[in-house]
């Protein structure tokens, strides 16, 4: 659960607001003076990673070609990143994921591929109720 930070225009204090959920509060109120004149402060945050994770991230970040591809939203780089992360987590790649990565390797846009695959895998024609008819 995040903590959002604000600066109060009335009392000039920094205010921390704990939120249950992931959206900032609609109308935050200063916990010191009650003012609603708050401006959001964007602060740094940390993510804890295991030593194994650090090695994987260091490997990916040291691969300049891969990181440039990820920054450019190159589908091929996304497929390579997914493979590296799966290997690091010792996860088995499902046939559906493999199909997706093969299509990304060809340079296809992920949005279009995912929408097409959703229609293919979750269409009414392939549902058990449709097969019974």
C-alpha positions as CSV (number, residue, x, y, z in Angstrom):
1,X,0.0,0.0,0.0
2,X,1.5,3.3,-1.0
3,X,2.1,6.4,1.0
4,X,1.5,9.6,-1.0
5,X,3.4,12.8,-0.1
6,X,1.9,16.3,-0.3
7,X,3.0,19.9,0.5
8,X,0.3,21.9,2.2
9,X,-0.1,25.5,0.7
10,X,-1.5,26.7,4.0
11,X,0.9,25.5,6.7
12,X,3.8,24.6,4.3
13,X,4.3,21.2,5.9
14,X,5.0,18.0,4.2
15,X,2.1,15.6,4.7
16,X,2.2,11.8,4.3
17,X,-1.1,10.1,3.4
18,X,-1.3,6.3,3.6
19,X,-3.7,4.9,1.1
20,X,-5.3,1.4,1.0
21,X,-5.2,0.8,-2.8
22,X,-3.1,2.2,-5.6
23,X,-4.8,5.5,-6.5
24,X,-4.0,8.7,-4.7
25,X,-6.9,10.1,-2.6
26,X,-9.4,12.1,-4.6
27,X,-9.5,15.0,-2.1
28,X,-6.5,14.8,0.3
29,X,-6.6,16.9,3.4
30,X,-3.7,18.2,5.4
31,X,-3.3,16.1,8.6
32,X,-1.7,19.1,10.4
33,X,-4.1,22.0,9.6
34,X,-7.0,20.5,7.7
35,X,-6.4,22.5,4.5
36,X,-7.4,20.9,1.2
37,X,-4.8,23.0,-0.7
38,X,-2.2,20.3,-1.2
39,X,0.2,19.7,-4.0
40,X,1.6,16.3,-4.7
41,X,5.3,15.7,-4.1
42,X,6.8,12.9,-6.2
43,X,9.4,11.1,-4.2
44,X,11.8,8.3,-4.8
45,X,11.0,4.8,-3.7
46,X,12.9,1.5,-3.3
47,X,12.2,-2.0,-4.4
48,X,13.8,-4.9,-2.6
49,X,15.4,-7.5,-4.7
50,X,17.1,-10.7,-3.9
51,X,20.7,-11.4,-4.9
52,X,19.5,-13.6,-7.7
53,X,17.3,-10.8,-9.0
54,X,20.1,-8.3,-9.0
55,X,22.2,-10.6,-11.2
56,X,19.4,-10.9,-13.7
57,X,18.7,-7.2,-13.8
58,X,22.5,-6.4,-13.9
59,X,22.8,-8.8,-16.9
60,X,19.8,-7.2,-18.7
61,X,21.0,-3.6,-18.0
62,X,24.5,-4.4,-19.1
63,X,23.2,-5.6,-22.5
64,X,23.1,-2.2,-24.3
65,X,21.3,-3.6,-27.4
66,X,18.6,-5.1,-25.2
67,X,18.1,-2.0,-23.1
68,X,18.0,0.3,-26.2
69,X,15.4,-2.0,-27.7
70,X,13.3,-1.9,-24.5
71,X,13.4,1.9,-24.4
72,X,12.3,2.0,-28.1
73,X,9.5,-0.5,-27.3
74,X,11.0,-3.0,-29.8
75,X,8.9,-6.2,-29.7
76,X,12.0,-8.3,-30.2
77,X,13.6,-6.8,-27.1
78,X,10.5,-7.5,-25.1
79,X,10.6,-11.2,-26.2
80,X,14.3,-11.5,-25.2
81,X,13.7,-9.8,-21.8
82,X,10.8,-12.2,-21.2
83,X,13.0,-15.2,-22.0
84,X,15.7,-14.0,-19.7
85,X,13.3,-13.3,-16.8
86,X,11.7,-16.7,-17.3
87,X,15.1,-18.5,-17.2
88,X,16.1,-16.6,-14.1
89,X,12.9,-17.5,-12.3
90,X,13.2,-21.1,-13.6
91,X,9.7,-20.8,-15.1
92,X,8.4,-23.0,-17.8
93,X,7.2,-21.0,-20.8
94,X,3.7,-22.0,-21.8
95,X,2.9,-22.8,-25.5
96,X,0.8,-19.6,-25.6
97,X,3.7,-17.5,-24.3
98,X,6.1,-19.1,-26.7
99,X,3.7,-18.3,-29.6
100,X,3.5,-14.7,-28.4
101,X,7.3,-14.4,-28.1
102,X,7.8,-16.0,-31.6
103,X,5.5,-13.3,-33.0
104,X,7.3,-10.5,-31.1
105,X,10.6,-11.9,-32.5
106,X,9.1,-11.2,-36.0
107,X,8.5,-7.6,-35.0
108,X,4.8,-7.7,-34.6
109,X,3.2,-5.1,-32.3
110,X,2.4,-6.6,-28.9
111,X,-1.0,-4.9,-28.6
112,X,-2.3,-6.4,-31.9
113,X,-0.8,-9.8,-31.1
114,X,-2.4,-9.9,-27.7
115,X,-5.8,-8.9,-29.0
116,X,-5.7,-11.4,-31.8
117,X,-4.6,-14.2,-29.4
118,X,-7.3,-13.3,-26.9
119,X,-9.9,-13.6,-29.7
120,X,-8.4,-16.9,-30.8
121,X,-8.1,-18.4,-27.3
122,X,-11.2,-17.0,-25.8
123,X,-13.7,-16.9,-28.6
124,X,-17.2,-18.2,-28.2
125,X,-16.4,-20.8,-30.9
126,X,-13.8,-22.5,-28.7
127,X,-15.8,-22.4,-25.5
128,X,-17.1,-25.7,-24.0
129,X,-20.7,-24.5,-24.4
130,X,-20.2,-23.9,-28.2
131,X,-18.6,-27.3,-28.6
132,X,-21.6,-29.1,-27.0
133,X,-24.1,-27.6,-29.6
